[in-house]
């Protein structure tokens, strides 16, 4: 379950492009669990042993299992679909940089901040960041979204 960090994050009705402004920011937070890795591996088929096998992972540069990078990045979808623009949003593109590993037990905060708008096309660009409980950025990138309202 996602913990919404502020009362204004969840947007079940969606924002129109006219309601979206540069600097608008929303965040969600989630602690990564064993069940999350199991579910993600089951859905995607990504059974890489660095994610799924503790003995194998001990011998890697990480020294322990790490979460799938795309599992962490998938929280950006929550920002788009549930926060900015919210309901009826269309995700147009996303680039990603994976900066640090995410481990079981880490609490990830995904944040989207509007950095540009093209009102006539109903498009906004968000700077997306995912940080761990120490405030370190683990994933970042720009996402382009369309507000359909």
DALINJO-V759320 format. One record per residue. NEAR is the number of other ideal C-beta (glycine too) atoms within 12 Angstrom. Layout:
((NEAR) (NEAR))
//
This chain:
((11) (25) (18) (22) (24) (17) (10) (17) (28) (24) (31) (15) (17) (26) (35) (23) (29) (14) (21) (36) (21) (18) (16) (32) (26) (38) (34) (35) (26) (31) (23) (35) (21) (18) (16) (30) (35) (21) (19) (29) (24) (16) (15) (18) (12) (20) (17) (23) (19) (28) (36) (25) (18) (20) (13) (18) (23) (15) (14) (18) (10) (21) (15) (22) (32) (33) (44) (33) (31) (26) (38) (41) (32) (32) (43) (42) (28) (36) (44) (40) (31) (30) (43) (47) (41) (32) (20) (22) (37) (24) (29) (22) (19) (27) (18) (25) (19) (21) (19) (24) (29) (43) (32) (27) (19) (31) (30) (42) (38) (48) (34) (45) (27) (33) (25) (22) (28) (19) (17) (9) (17) (25) (26) (42) (30) (44) (30) (43) (34) (45) (28) (28) (18) (14) (15) (20) (24) (35) (36) (28) (30) (23) (41) (30) (40) (31) (37) (23) (19))
//
